[in-house]
Amino acid sequence: MKPVQFALILICAVAASYATARFSAPPPQQPIVKKEDDVFDRVMRARTIKCGYVVTHPFLFKDANTGALSGIAHDAIEKMAENLSLKIEWAEEAGWSTMLEGLSTQRYDMLCSAIWSTTSRSLKADFLKPLSYAGVHAWARPGDARFEKGLSEIDWSTVKIATIDGHISDIIARAKFPAAQKLSLPDTSSIPEVFMAVAAGKADITFEQNYIGLEFLSKNPGAVASVTKDHPIKVFPTTFLIPQGAEKFKAMLNAAQDELTNSGYIGGLIDKYETYPGSFYRPVKPYEMQK
């Protein structure tokens, strides 16, 4: 056999041997990724619910001197935990712009101040059953005849709406009354500023939830009046927020909350903290007959 032929045969043999070893060897073992525990399992193992919260009256108050928390949502979740033989750890005070991030990154197990359940928030969180409902009303100067027959009869091109950028007043103005003029205040403005703008004649109308409007009127009697008293523009469920997909956790908490609602405990909390009667709508109990 010639040297060249022998070299070719040897190269082919080596190549075949490598191919056999390459394709018959078992695939490299993939690293084992530990699946993150379900929130229900974490809570039951620690016997503790870690709460994030946003201070929002009257659902959650924070004493400026002692840091003590109270309010409808605070007392409700504490009682729910007690009935479940669990503890509440008030882990982190969040802001409106960061509260959902803290929930998704598991810095806390749920948001324990009552928050409006909205479509945009449903993309990042899930909701328990409503503790109550908040009605958003239109507020104008008392005696403004333009609004006596309802909002549908108005030439909105002649009306100026006081709004805060990104707030519910701005959202409603853009969605429902796009032809209206706007007195737009920056997002750093306080809510009373839109009421003051209406009272001073700088704007004609604004939109805000009933509780905040009644609170403003308690300090500024007669400054504004609701022109949608019996028919709020929008109604939002007010509830606790939990992570998406936490079905066992959700079922447990809903059962605990149902017990408090049906026993009248939640209604009692609303009565206790609702400084201005009629601020909130109570959930109708499913066993109550309609009149």
C-alpha positions as CSV (number, residue, x, y, z in Angstrom):
1,M,0.0,0.0,0.0
2,K,1.3,3.4,-1.0
3,P,2.0,5.9,1.8
4,V,-0.6,8.4,0.4
5,Q,-3.4,5.7,0.4
6,F,-2.5,4.7,4.0
7,A,-2.7,8.3,5.2
8,L,-6.1,8.8,3.6
9,I,-7.4,5.5,5.2
10,L,-6.1,6.6,8.6
11,I,-7.7,10.1,8.3
12,C,-11.0,8.5,7.4
13,A,-10.9,6.1,10.3
14,V,-10.1,8.9,12.8
15,A,-13.0,11.0,11.4
16,A,-15.4,8.1,11.6
17,S,-14.4,7.4,15.2
18,Y,-14.8,11.0,16.2
19,A,-18.3,11.2,14.5
20,T,-19.4,8.1,16.4
21,A,-18.3,9.4,19.7
22,R,-19.7,12.9,19.0
23,F,-23.2,11.8,18.1
24,S,-23.6,8.8,20.3
25,A,-22.5,10.5,23.5
26,P,-25.3,11.6,25.9
27,P,-26.2,15.3,25.6
28,P,-24.5,17.5,28.2
29,Q,-26.6,17.7,31.4
30,Q,-28.6,21.0,31.7
31,P,-28.3,22.9,34.9
32,I,-31.2,22.3,37.3
33,V,-33.2,25.5,37.7
34,K,-35.2,25.5,40.9
35,K,-38.7,26.7,40.3
36,E,-39.7,29.6,42.5
37,D,-42.1,28.7,45.3
38,D,-45.7,29.6,44.9
39,V,-46.7,32.6,47.0
40,F,-49.1,30.4,48.9
41,D,-46.3,27.9,49.8
42,R,-44.0,30.7,50.9
43,V,-46.7,32.3,53.1
44,M,-47.7,29.0,54.7
45,R,-44.1,28.0,55.4
46,A,-43.3,31.3,57.1
47,R,-46.8,31.6,58.6
48,T,-46.5,35.3,57.6
49,I,-47.9,37.5,54.9
50,K,-45.4,40.2,53.8
51,C,-47.4,43.4,53.0
52,G,-46.5,46.3,50.8
53,Y,-48.7,49.3,51.2
54,V,-49.5,52.8,50.0
55,V,-50.9,55.4,52.4
56,T,-54.4,56.2,51.1
57,H,-57.1,57.5,53.4
58,P,-59.4,56.1,54.9
59,F,-58.1,52.6,53.9
60,L,-54.7,53.1,55.4
61,F,-53.4,55.8,57.7
62,K,-49.9,56.1,59.0
63,D,-49.3,58.1,62.2
64,A,-46.6,60.7,61.5
65,N,-45.2,60.4,65.0
66,T,-45.3,56.7,65.8
67,G,-45.5,55.1,62.4
68,A,-48.5,53.1,63.6
69,L,-50.9,52.0,60.8
70,S,-54.7,51.9,60.9
71,G,-57.6,52.1,58.5
72,I,-60.2,49.9,56.7
73,A,-57.7,47.9,54.7
74,H,-55.2,47.6,57.6
75,D,-57.8,46.3,60.1
76,A,-59.4,44.0,57.5
77,I,-56.1,42.2,56.5
78,E,-55.0,41.9,60.1
79,K,-58.3,40.2,61.0
80,M,-58.1,38.0,57.9
81,A,-54.6,36.9,59.0
82,E,-55.7,36.3,62.5
83,N,-58.5,34.0,61.4
84,L,-56.0,32.1,59.2
85,S,-53.6,31.8,62.1
86,L,-51.1,33.9,60.2
87,K,-49.2,37.1,60.9
88,I,-48.9,40.3,58.9
89,E,-45.5,41.8,58.3
90,W,-45.8,45.4,57.1
91,A,-42.7,45.1,55.0
92,E,-42.5,48.1,52.7
93,E,-44.2,51.5,52.1
94,A,-44.5,51.9,48.4
95,G,-45.4,54.7,46.0
96,W,-48.1,54.7,43.3
97,S,-45.4,54.4,40.6
98,T,-43.5,51.6,42.3
99,M,-46.1,49.5,44.1
100,L,-46.6,47.0,41.2
101,E,-42.9,46.6,40.7
102,G,-42.4,45.6,44.4
103,L,-45.2,43.0,43.9
104,S,-43.7,41.5,40.8
105,T,-40.2,41.3,42.3
106,Q,-41.6,39.5,45.4
107,R,-40.4,42.2,47.9
108,Y,-43.8,41.6,49.4
109,D,-46.6,39.0,48.9
110,M,-49.5,41.4,48.4
111,L,-50.5,45.1,48.5
112,C,-52.4,45.5,51.7
113,S,-53.8,48.9,51.2
114,A,-57.0,48.9,49.2
115,I,-56.3,50.0,45.6
116,W,-58.7,50.5,42.6
117,S,-58.8,47.5,40.3
118,T,-58.3,48.8,36.8
119,T,-57.7,47.3,33.4
120,S,-54.1,48.6,33.2
121,R,-53.2,47.2,36.6
122,S,-54.7,43.8,35.7
123,L,-51.8,43.4,33.2
124,K,-49.4,43.2,36.2
125,A,-51.5,42.1,39.2
126,D,-54.6,40.2,40.2
127,F,-57.3,41.3,42.6
128,L,-59.3,40.0,45.5
129,K,-63.0,40.6,45.9
130,P,-63.9,44.3,46.5
131,L,-63.9,45.7,50.0
132,S,-66.0,48.6,48.7
133,Y,-66.6,50.7,45.6
134,A,-65.5,54.3,44.9
135,G,-67.7,56.6,42.8
136,V,-66.0,59.3,40.8
137,H,-68.2,62.4,40.5
138,A,-68.1,65.7,38.6
139,W,-67.7,68.8,40.7
140,A,-68.6,72.3,39.7
141,R,-69.4,75.6,41.3
142,P,-72.7,75.6,43.2
143,G,-75.6,77.0,41.0
144,D,-73.8,76.7,37.7
145,A,-76.9,76.3,35.5
146,R,-75.0,74.6,32.7
147,F,-74.8,71.4,34.6
148,E,-78.3,71.2,36.0
149,K,-79.7,69.0,33.2
150,G,-76.8,66.6,33.2
151,L,-73.5,66.3,31.4
152,S,-74.8,65.0,28.1
153,E,-76.6,68.3,27.3
154,I,-73.5,70.4,27.5
155,D,-71.5,72.0,24.7
156,W,-68.2,70.8,26.0
157,S,-66.2,73.1,23.7
158,T,-67.2,76.0,25.9
159,V,-66.3,74.1,29.2
160,K,-62.8,74.1,30.9
161,I,-61.9,71.0,32.9
162,A,-59.4,71.2,35.7
163,T,-57.1,68.1,35.6
164,I,-53.9,66.7,37.0
165,D,-51.6,65.0,34.5
166,G,-52.1,61.3,34.6
167,H,-54.7,61.4,37.3
168,I,-58.3,60.2,37.1
169,S,-59.4,63.7,36.3
170,D,-57.2,63.8,33.2
171,I,-58.1,60.2,32.2
172,I,-61.8,60.9,32.3
173,A,-61.5,64.3,30.5
174,R,-59.6,62.7,27.6
175,A,-61.8,59.7,27.3
176,K,-65.2,61.2,27.8
177,F,-65.0,64.9,27.0
178,P,-62.2,65.3,24.3
179,A,-63.8,68.5,23.0
180,A,-63.5,70.3,26.3
181,Q,-60.8,72.8,27.1
182,K,-58.3,71.8,29.8
183,L,-56.6,73.5,32.7
184,S,-53.8,70.9,33.1
185,L,-51.9,70.9,36.3
186,P,-48.6,68.9,36.7
187,D,-48.6,65.5,38.2
188,T,-46.9,66.9,41.3
189,S,-50.0,68.9,42.1
190,S,-52.2,68.1,45.1
191,I,-55.8,67.0,44.5
192,P,-57.3,70.0,46.3
193,E,-55.8,72.3,43.7
194,V,-58.3,71.1,41.0
195,F,-61.1,71.9,43.4
196,M,-59.6,75.4,44.1
197,A,-59.3,76.0,40.4
198,V,-63.0,75.4,39.9
199,A,-64.0,77.4,43.0
200,A,-61.9,80.3,41.8
201,G,-63.4,80.3,38.3
202,K,-60.2,79.3,36.6
203,A,-62.0,76.1,35.4
204,D,-65.6,75.0,35.3
205,I,-65.6,71.4,36.4
206,T,-63.3,68.6,37.6
207,F,-63.6,64.9,38.3
208,E,-62.7,63.2,41.6
209,Q,-63.9,60.4,43.9
210,N,-66.7,61.2,46.3
211,Y,-64.6,60.8,49.5
212,I,-62.0,63.3,48.4
213,G,-64.7,65.8,47.3
214,L,-66.5,65.5,50.6
215,E,-63.2,65.9,52.5
216,F,-62.5,69.1,50.5
217,L,-66.0,70.5,51.3
218,S,-65.5,69.8,55.0
219,K,-62.7,72.4,55.0
220,N,-64.1,74.6,52.2
221,P,-67.9,74.6,52.7
222,G,-69.9,75.6,49.6
223,A,-66.8,75.9,47.4
224,V,-67.9,73.2,44.9
225,A,-70.8,70.8,44.5
226,S,-71.3,67.4,43.0
227,V,-73.4,67.6,39.8
228,T,-73.5,63.8,39.4
229,K,-74.5,63.0,43.0
230,D,-76.8,60.1,42.1
231,H,-75.0,58.9,39.0
232,P,-71.2,58.8,39.3
233,I,-69.2,59.0,36.1
234,K,-67.2,56.0,37.0
235,V,-67.2,53.4,39.8
236,F,-64.1,51.5,40.8
237,P,-63.8,48.4,43.0
238,T,-61.4,49.0,45.9
239,T,-59.5,45.9,46.8
240,F,-56.2,44.1,47.7
241,L,-53.7,43.4,44.9
242,I,-51.8,40.1,44.7
243,P,-49.4,38.5,42.2
244,Q,-50.7,37.1,39.0
245,G,-51.3,33.4,38.9
246,A,-51.4,32.9,42.7
247,E,-54.6,31.0,42.6
248,K,-54.3,29.1,45.9
249,F,-53.3,32.3,47.7
250,K,-56.2,34.1,46.1
251,A,-58.8,31.5,47.1
252,M,-57.6,31.4,50.7
253,L,-57.8,35.2,51.1
254,N,-61.1,35.5,49.3
255,A,-62.6,32.9,51.7
256,A,-61.3,34.8,54.7
257,Q,-62.6,38.1,53.3
258,D,-66.0,36.6,52.5
259,E,-66.3,35.6,56.1
260,L,-65.7,39.2,57.3
261,T,-68.0,40.7,54.7
262,N,-70.9,38.3,55.4
263,S,-70.5,38.8,59.2
264,G,-70.8,42.5,58.8
265,Y,-67.2,43.1,60.0
266,I,-66.1,44.9,56.8
267,G,-69.2,47.1,56.9
268,G,-68.4,48.0,60.5
269,L,-64.9,49.1,59.5
270,I,-66.3,51.3,56.8
271,D,-68.7,52.9,59.3
272,K,-65.8,53.4,61.7
273,Y,-63.4,55.1,59.3
274,E,-65.8,56.7,56.8
275,T,-65.6,60.3,58.1
276,Y,-68.1,61.5,55.5
277,P,-71.2,59.3,55.3
278,G,-72.0,58.1,51.8
279,S,-68.4,58.3,50.6
280,F,-68.3,54.6,49.5
281,Y,-70.6,52.0,48.2
282,R,-70.8,48.7,50.1
283,P,-70.8,45.4,48.3
284,V,-74.2,43.7,48.2
285,K,-74.2,40.4,50.1
286,P,-75.1,37.6,47.8
287,Y,-77.8,36.2,50.1
288,E,-79.7,39.4,50.5
289,M,-82.9,39.6,48.6
290,Q,-83.5,42.6,46.3
291,K,-86.4,44.8,47.4
